[in-house]
Amino acid sequence: MTMTSPIQQTMTGTPTPGDDRAVLNVRGLWKIFGPRSEKIVGTPLERLSRTELRERTGCVAGVRDVSFSVRPNEVFVVMGLSGSGKSTLVRCLTRLIEPTAGQVLLDGEDIRQVGDKQLRELRRRRFGMVFQHFGLLPHRCVLDNVAYGLEIRGMKKDERYRRAREMVELVGLSGCEGSYPDQLSGGMQQRVGLARALAVDPEVLFFDEPFSALDPLIRRDMQNEVIRLHHEVGKTMIFITHDLSEALKLGDRILIMRDGELVQMGAPDEVVGAPADDYVRDFVQDVPRSHVLTTRWIMRPPRPDEPLDGPELGPDMVVRDAVQTVLRATRPVKIVSGGELLGVVTSEEILAVIAGPGEGHER
């Protein structure tokens, strides 16, 4: 039996820059702040560290040669510490900040090349944005706030209010249509922001640290709300956060940034199971590995004398969900995909993960 490594398995099907199945392709994106910033990309200066570049030119590289693709209906999380470039990146994707170099392709069209009128239409019709600061109009009630983007679009009153009521119900605010923002809690205000973004039926939803100002319990509720809404409406989402637990909870894939650069990109189990460097390793050291790693990460080849008539599990089952089956089994548990035996897991492998780094800490 041929065994493949967890890295090879988790990378299978991972979108790469230029992926023609992607909604959004980002290629070689740069944002440099400072004088004559446009003269830096493509010269030896671009290879300088952030500190060296600032000392020699007075410029700061907010985003440095970042490339990635986002597929339809994917929750793609960009995370990093303060100053890592994550918020600059998302603002470049929507041209709230003009990139210095690179391409941002939406369904194959480079939005860096569109004019102001087309850009406004993109933001009105194809992009939805939810920010940390809710940006609600204080003199408008909930229903009018949710309908605002449709009003700008020119939708007729009856139609836009019908759509707005649907979105208010979707985010769990039925009965609050006539309330004003100052009458709502922070979590409720953020739900209004979500409803407003969803009302225009965007192709891509951008979230820039939307829950970082909320209390922990409300934040958890809003994270669950995003997961629920994603299951119901299936939007492509790009989510910015500095919180690893939030990234692991929400993301189909995670891009980790440091000093404007892409450090690692992969599925949550890949980031936790195979950190690219010490920076990422420090990030994930307290994560309960059994909550994130899947059985493909802990499986091993069967030994020649081992029976192969035990129960079966899939390779993408999270370890903590496999614990009972494995510990109760009297035979090695087979990890099977598409009828192919990938490996086996026993109590030895399960207990090694449970006893490993991060276990015993709450996420």
C-alpha positions as CSV (number, residue, x, y, z in Angstrom):
1,M,0.0,0.0,0.0
2,T,1.4,3.5,-0.9
3,M,1.1,6.0,1.8
4,T,1.1,9.7,1.3
5,S,2.1,12.3,3.9
6,P,-0.5,14.5,5.6
7,I,1.1,17.5,3.9
8,Q,0.6,16.0,0.5
9,Q,-3.0,15.0,1.3
10,T,-4.1,18.3,2.8
11,M,-2.5,20.2,-0.1
12,T,-4.5,18.2,-2.7
13,G,-7.0,20.5,-4.4
14,T,-5.6,23.6,-2.7
15,P,-6.2,26.6,-4.9
16,T,-3.1,28.3,-6.3
17,P,-2.6,31.7,-7.7
18,G,-4.2,31.8,-11.1
19,D,-6.7,29.0,-10.3
20,D,-9.4,29.3,-13.0
21,R,-12.0,27.9,-10.5
22,A,-11.5,30.8,-8.2
23,V,-13.8,33.8,-7.7
24,L,-10.8,36.0,-6.7
25,N,-7.2,35.6,-7.8
26,V,-4.6,37.9,-6.2
27,R,-1.3,37.9,-8.0
28,G,1.9,39.6,-6.8
29,L,0.1,42.3,-4.7
30,W,2.2,45.1,-3.2
31,K,1.2,48.2,-1.2
32,I,4.0,50.5,-0.4
33,F,3.4,53.7,1.6
34,G,5.7,56.7,1.1
35,P,7.4,58.9,-1.4
36,R,8.1,57.5,-4.9
37,S,6.7,54.1,-3.7
38,E,5.9,53.2,-7.3
39,K,9.7,53.1,-8.1
40,I,10.5,50.3,-5.6
41,V,8.7,47.2,-7.0
42,G,10.8,45.5,-9.6
43,T,14.1,46.9,-8.3
44,P,16.6,45.5,-5.8
45,L,14.9,47.7,-3.2
46,E,12.0,45.4,-3.0
47,R,14.2,42.7,-1.4
48,L,15.1,44.9,1.5
49,S,13.6,44.1,4.9
50,R,10.8,46.4,6.2
51,T,13.3,48.2,8.5
52,E,15.9,48.6,5.8
53,L,13.4,49.9,3.2
54,R,12.2,52.5,5.6
55,E,15.7,53.6,6.5
56,R,16.9,53.9,2.9
57,T,13.7,55.3,1.2
58,G,11.3,56.5,3.8
59,C,8.8,54.0,2.5
60,V,6.9,51.2,4.4
61,A,5.8,48.0,2.7
62,G,2.3,47.2,4.0
63,V,1.8,44.3,1.7
64,R,4.7,42.5,0.0
65,D,4.2,40.3,-3.1
66,V,1.2,38.4,-1.8
67,S,-0.6,35.9,-4.0
68,F,-3.5,33.6,-3.3
69,S,-6.9,32.4,-4.8
70,V,-10.3,32.2,-3.2
71,R,-12.8,29.7,-4.5
72,P,-16.6,30.1,-4.6
73,N,-18.3,29.6,-1.2
74,E,-15.0,29.4,0.6
75,V,-14.4,31.1,4.0
76,F,-10.9,32.4,3.5
77,V,-9.3,33.9,6.7
78,V,-6.4,36.3,6.7
79,M,-4.8,36.6,10.1
80,G,-1.7,38.1,11.8
81,L,-0.7,40.3,14.6
82,S,-1.2,44.1,14.6
83,G,0.9,45.6,11.8
84,S,1.2,42.4,9.8
85,G,-0.6,43.9,6.8
86,K,-3.9,42.0,7.0
87,S,-6.2,45.0,7.0
88,T,-4.2,46.8,4.4
89,L,-4.5,43.7,2.3
90,V,-8.3,43.5,2.4
91,R,-8.6,47.3,1.7
92,C,-6.4,46.7,-1.4
93,L,-8.7,44.0,-2.6
94,T,-11.6,46.4,-2.6
95,R,-9.5,49.4,-3.6
96,L,-10.3,51.3,-0.5
97,I,-6.5,51.6,-0.6
98,E,-4.9,51.6,-4.1
99,P,-2.4,48.8,-4.5
100,T,1.1,49.8,-5.7
101,A,1.5,46.7,-7.9
102,G,0.0,43.4,-8.8
103,Q,-3.4,42.1,-9.9
104,V,-6.7,41.6,-8.2
105,L,-8.8,39.4,-10.5
106,L,-12.5,39.1,-9.8
107,D,-13.9,36.4,-12.2
108,G,-10.9,37.1,-14.4
109,E,-11.3,40.9,-14.5
110,D,-8.5,43.0,-12.9
111,I,-10.4,45.4,-10.7
112,R,-7.2,47.6,-10.6
113,Q,-8.0,48.5,-14.2
114,V,-11.6,49.5,-13.8
115,G,-12.7,53.2,-13.7
116,D,-14.3,55.0,-10.8
117,K,-17.9,54.3,-12.1
118,Q,-17.3,50.6,-12.5
119,L,-15.6,50.4,-9.1
120,R,-18.6,52.0,-7.5
121,E,-20.8,49.4,-9.2
122,L,-18.6,46.6,-8.0
123,R,-18.9,47.8,-4.4
124,R,-22.7,48.2,-4.7
125,R,-23.5,44.9,-6.4
126,R,-20.7,42.4,-6.1
127,F,-18.9,43.2,-2.8
128,G,-20.3,43.3,0.7
129,M,-18.3,44.7,3.5
130,V,-18.6,44.3,7.3
131,F,-16.2,46.3,9.5
132,Q,-15.3,46.4,13.2
133,H,-17.1,49.8,13.5
134,F,-20.6,49.1,12.4
135,G,-21.1,52.2,10.3
136,L,-24.8,52.2,10.8
137,L,-26.8,55.4,10.0
138,P,-28.0,56.6,13.4
139,H,-31.0,58.5,12.1
140,R,-32.3,55.4,10.2
141,C,-34.1,52.5,11.8
142,V,-33.0,48.9,11.4
143,L,-35.1,48.3,8.3
144,D,-33.9,51.5,6.6
145,N,-30.2,50.7,7.4
146,V,-30.5,47.2,5.9
147,A,-32.3,48.6,2.8
148,Y,-29.7,51.4,2.3
149,G,-27.5,49.7,-0.2
150,L,-30.6,48.7,-2.3
151,E,-31.8,52.3,-2.2
152,I,-28.5,53.5,-3.6
153,R,-28.8,50.8,-6.3
154,G,-32.1,52.4,-7.3
155,M,-34.4,49.5,-6.3
156,K,-38.0,50.3,-5.9
157,K,-39.2,50.9,-2.4
158,D,-41.6,48.0,-2.0
159,E,-39.0,45.6,-3.4
160,R,-36.1,46.8,-1.3
161,Y,-38.2,46.7,1.9
162,R,-39.3,43.2,1.1
163,R,-35.6,42.2,0.7
164,A,-34.6,44.0,3.8
165,R,-37.2,42.2,5.9
166,E,-36.0,38.9,4.6
167,M,-32.4,39.8,5.7
168,V,-33.5,41.0,9.1
169,E,-35.3,37.7,9.7
170,L,-32.2,35.8,8.4
171,V,-29.9,37.4,11.0
172,G,-32.4,36.9,13.8
173,L,-33.6,40.4,14.3
174,S,-37.3,40.0,13.6
175,G,-39.3,42.5,15.7
176,C,-36.5,45.1,15.7
177,E,-37.2,46.6,12.3
178,G,-38.3,49.9,13.8
179,S,-35.5,50.2,16.3
180,Y,-32.7,52.7,16.0
181,P,-29.0,51.7,16.3
182,D,-28.6,53.4,19.8
183,Q,-31.4,51.1,21.0
184,L,-29.4,48.0,20.1
185,S,-26.6,46.1,21.8
186,G,-23.2,45.8,20.0
187,G,-24.0,42.3,18.8
188,M,-27.4,43.3,17.5
189,Q,-25.8,46.3,15.7
190,Q,-23.3,43.9,14.0
191,R,-26.2,41.7,12.9
192,V,-27.7,44.8,11.2
193,G,-24.4,45.3,9.5
194,L,-24.4,41.7,8.3
195,A,-28.0,42.0,7.1
196,R,-27.1,45.2,5.2
197,A,-24.1,43.5,3.5
198,L,-26.2,40.4,2.6
199,A,-29.1,42.4,1.3
200,V,-27.3,43.4,-1.9
201,D,-26.6,39.7,-2.6
202,P,-22.9,40.2,-3.0
203,E,-20.6,37.8,-4.8
204,V,-17.9,38.2,-2.1
205,L,-18.3,39.3,1.5
206,F,-15.4,41.0,3.2
207,F,-15.1,41.1,7.0
208,D,-12.4,43.3,8.6
209,E,-12.1,42.2,12.2
210,P,-15.9,42.7,12.7
211,F,-16.1,41.2,16.2
212,S,-13.0,42.4,17.9
213,A,-14.8,45.1,19.8
214,L,-17.5,42.8,21.1
215,D,-17.6,41.1,24.5
216,P,-16.3,37.5,24.4
217,L,-19.7,35.8,24.7
218,I,-21.3,38.1,22.0
219,R,-18.2,37.5,19.8
220,R,-18.7,33.7,20.1
221,D,-22.4,34.1,19.2
222,M,-21.5,36.2,16.2
223,Q,-18.9,33.7,15.0
224,N,-21.6,31.0,15.2
225,E,-23.9,33.3,13.3
226,V,-21.4,33.7,10.5
227,I,-21.1,29.9,10.3
228,R,-24.9,29.5,10.2
229,L,-25.3,32.2,7.5
230,H,-22.5,30.7,5.5
231,H,-24.3,27.3,5.5
232,E,-27.6,29.0,4.6
233,V,-26.5,31.5,1.9
234,G,-23.2,30.0,0.8
235,K,-21.4,33.2,0.1
236,T,-17.7,33.5,-0.6
237,M,-16.2,35.2,2.5
238,I,-12.8,36.8,3.2
239,F,-12.4,37.3,6.9
240,I,-9.7,39.3,8.6
241,T,-8.8,38.6,12.2
242,H,-5.9,38.7,14.7
243,D,-7.5,35.9,16.7
244,L,-6.2,32.4,16.0
245,S,-9.1,30.6,17.6
246,E,-11.5,32.7,15.5
247,A,-9.5,31.8,12.3
248,L,-9.5,28.1,13.1
249,K,-13.2,28.1,13.9
250,L,-14.3,30.0,10.8
251,G,-11.8,29.3,8.1
252,D,-11.8,26.7,5.3
253,R,-8.2,28.0,4.7
254,I,-6.0,30.4,6.6
255,L,-3.4,32.8,5.3
256,I,-1.0,34.0,8.0
257,M,0.9,37.3,7.5
258,R,3.9,38.9,9.1
259,D,5.5,42.2,8.2
260,G,3.3,42.4,5.0
261,E,4.3,39.0,3.8
262,L,2.5,35.6,3.4
263,V,4.1,33.3,5.9
264,Q,1.9,30.2,5.5
265,M,-1.4,29.3,3.8
266,G,-3.4,26.2,4.3
267,A,-6.3,24.4,6.0
268,P,-6.6,24.8,9.8
269,D,-5.3,21.3,10.4
270,E,-2.3,22.0,8.1
271,V,-1.4,25.2,9.9
272,V,-1.6,23.5,13.3
273,G,-0.1,20.2,12.2
274,A,2.8,21.5,10.1
275,P,3.6,25.2,11.1
276,A,5.9,26.7,8.5
277,D,8.2,28.4,10.9
278,D,8.7,29.5,14.5
279,Y,6.4,32.4,14.1
280,V,3.5,30.1,13.2
281,R,4.6,27.5,15.7
282,D,4.3,30.1,18.5
283,F,0.9,31.1,17.2
284,V,-0.5,27.5,17.4
285,Q,1.4,26.1,20.5
286,D,-1.5,26.4,22.8
287,V,-4.2,25.1,20.4
288,P,-5.7,21.8,21.5
289,R,-4.5,19.7,18.6
290,S,-7.3,17.2,19.0
291,H,-9.8,20.0,18.2
292,V,-8.1,20.7,14.9
293,L,-6.1,17.8,13.5
294,T,-7.9,15.2,11.5
295,T,-7.3,11.4,11.5
296,R,-5.1,11.7,8.4
297,W,-2.6,13.5,10.5
298,I,-2.2,10.8,13.1
299,M,-2.8,7.7,10.9
300,R,0.1,5.3,10.2
301,P,0.7,2.4,7.8
302,P,-0.7,-0.9,9.2
303,R,1.9,-3.3,10.5
304,P,2.3,-6.7,8.7
305,D,0.7,-8.6,11.6
306,E,-2.2,-6.2,12.4
307,P,-5.7,-7.3,11.6
308,L,-7.6,-5.1,9.2
309,D,-11.2,-5.9,10.1
310,G,-11.8,-3.0,12.6
311,P,-14.2,-0.1,12.2
312,E,-13.7,2.5,9.5
313,L,-13.4,6.3,9.7
314,G,-12.8,9.0,7.1
315,P,-9.6,10.9,6.9
316,D,-11.2,14.3,7.5
317,M,-12.7,13.4,10.9
318,V,-11.4,15.7,13.7
319,V,-9.5,13.7,16.2
320,R,-11.7,14.6,19.2
321,D,-14.7,13.2,17.3
322,A,-12.8,10.0,16.6
323,V,-11.7,9.4,20.2
324,Q,-14.6,7.2,21.4
325,T,-14.6,5.0,18.3
326,V,-10.8,4.4,18.5
327,L,-10.6,3.9,22.2
328,R,-13.5,1.4,22.2
329,A,-12.2,-0.6,19.2
330,T,-10.5,-3.9,19.8
331,R,-8.8,-3.7,16.4
332,P,-7.0,-0.8,14.6
333,V,-9.4,1.6,13.1
334,K,-9.1,1.9,9.4
335,I,-8.9,5.3,7.7
336,V,-10.6,4.9,4.4
337,S,-11.4,7.3,1.6
338,G,-13.2,6.2,-1.6
339,G,-12.8,2.6,-0.7
340,E,-9.0,3.0,-0.4
341,L,-7.2,2.2,2.8
342,L,-5.0,5.2,3.7
343,G,-3.8,4.0,7.1
344,V,-4.8,2.9,10.6
345,V,-5.3,4.6,14.0
346,T,-5.1,3.0,17.4
347,S,-5.4,4.3,21.0
348,E,-1.6,4.9,20.9
349,E,-1.9,7.6,18.2
350,I,-5.0,9.1,19.8
351,L,-3.5,9.4,23.3
352,A,-0.3,10.9,21.8
353,V,-2.3,13.8,20.4
354,I,-4.4,14.3,23.5
355,A,-1.3,14.4,25.6
356,G,0.5,16.8,23.2
357,P,1.1,20.6,23.2
358,G,-2.0,22.7,23.8
359,E,-4.2,20.1,25.3
360,G,-5.8,21.0,28.5
361,H,-6.1,24.7,27.4
362,E,-9.4,26.2,26.4
363,R,-9.7,27.6,23.0
